[in-house]
Amino acid sequence: MASTVVLVFLSSTAATLSFILQGRLIGTYAVLFCLVGLCGGCMGVSVVGALLRLAKRPSVVVLLLSVALAVAGLCCSVAGVYGFADAWEQGRLGVRALCQQ
């Protein structure tokens, strides 16, 4: 678990530094996302901790992760179908040259 946390921390720090070095970081958005992420993380730890205390089984975490992955997969699939339908209607399907806009 700790190695996962360190990996997420290092990758997000590297991405943030990359945006800063490129001059593409919008400060107000960064602060907003930081606060939302902090609140979400605290709420998640509290909710999962409470569920683990109630269930007295670590399998609750696996179930929650499975549900989260299933919902994310479903959302990505729906977004992909809508994107494909939009591209189909506008005739933007197919391969085009990389230099064309």
C-alpha positions as CSV (number, residue, x, y, z in Angstrom):
1,M,0.0,0.0,0.0
2,A,2.8,2.4,0.9
3,S,4.6,1.8,-2.3
4,T,1.4,2.7,-4.3
5,V,1.1,5.9,-2.4
6,V,4.7,6.8,-3.1
7,L,4.3,6.0,-6.8
8,V,1.2,8.2,-7.1
9,F,2.9,11.0,-5.2
10,L,6.0,10.8,-7.4
11,S,4.1,10.6,-10.7
12,S,1.8,13.5,-9.8
13,T,4.8,15.6,-8.6
14,A,6.6,14.9,-11.9
15,A,3.6,15.9,-13.9
16,T,3.1,19.1,-11.9
17,L,6.8,20.0,-12.3
18,S,6.5,19.4,-16.0
19,F,3.5,21.8,-16.3
20,I,5.4,24.4,-14.2
21,L,8.5,24.1,-16.4
22,Q,6.5,24.4,-19.6
23,G,4.6,27.5,-18.2
24,R,1.3,25.7,-18.7
25,L,0.2,25.5,-15.0
26,I,-2.8,27.7,-14.2
27,G,-2.4,28.6,-10.5
28,T,-6.0,29.0,-9.5
29,Y,-6.9,25.6,-11.1
30,A,-4.0,23.9,-9.4
31,V,-5.1,25.2,-6.0
32,L,-8.7,24.3,-6.7
33,F,-7.8,20.7,-7.8
34,C,-5.4,20.4,-4.8
35,L,-8.2,21.3,-2.4
36,V,-10.7,19.1,-4.0
37,G,-8.2,16.2,-4.1
38,L,-7.3,16.7,-0.4
39,C,-11.0,16.8,0.6
40,G,-11.8,13.7,-1.5
41,G,-8.8,11.9,-0.1
42,C,-9.8,12.6,3.5
43,M,-13.4,11.7,2.9
44,G,-12.3,8.5,1.1
45,V,-10.1,7.4,4.0
46,S,-12.8,8.1,6.5
47,V,-15.5,6.2,4.6
48,V,-13.3,3.2,3.8
49,G,-12.1,3.2,7.4
50,A,-15.7,3.2,8.7
51,L,-16.7,0.4,6.2
52,L,-13.7,-1.7,7.3
53,R,-14.7,-1.3,11.0
54,L,-18.3,-2.2,10.3
55,A,-17.5,-5.2,8.0
56,K,-14.4,-6.4,9.9
57,R,-13.1,-7.7,6.6
58,P,-10.4,-6.3,4.3
59,S,-12.3,-7.6,1.2
60,V,-14.4,-4.5,1.4
61,V,-11.5,-2.6,-0.1
62,V,-11.2,-5.0,-3.0
63,L,-15.0,-4.7,-3.6
64,L,-14.8,-0.9,-3.6
65,L,-11.9,-0.9,-6.0
66,S,-13.7,-3.3,-8.3
67,V,-16.8,-1.1,-8.3
68,A,-14.7,2.0,-9.0
69,L,-12.9,0.3,-11.9
70,A,-16.2,-1.0,-13.3
71,V,-17.8,2.5,-13.1
72,A,-14.7,4.1,-14.7
73,G,-14.8,1.5,-17.5
74,L,-18.4,2.1,-18.1
75,C,-17.9,5.9,-18.2
76,C,-15.0,5.6,-20.6
77,S,-17.1,3.3,-22.9
78,V,-20.0,5.7,-22.9
79,A,-17.7,8.7,-23.6
80,G,-16.1,6.7,-26.4
81,V,-19.4,5.8,-28.0
82,Y,-20.6,9.4,-27.9
83,G,-17.2,10.6,-29.3
84,F,-17.4,8.1,-32.1
85,A,-21.0,9.1,-32.9
86,D,-20.1,12.7,-33.0
87,A,-17.1,12.1,-35.3
88,W,-19.4,9.9,-37.5
89,E,-22.0,12.7,-37.8
90,Q,-19.3,15.3,-38.7
91,G,-17.5,13.0,-41.1
92,R,-14.2,13.2,-39.1
93,L,-13.5,9.4,-39.2
94,G,-10.5,7.9,-41.0
95,V,-6.8,8.6,-41.2
96,R,-5.5,12.0,-42.2
97,A,-2.1,13.6,-42.5
98,L,-0.4,14.5,-39.2
99,C,0.3,18.1,-40.3
100,Q,-3.3,18.9,-41.2
101,Q,-5.5,20.7,-38.7
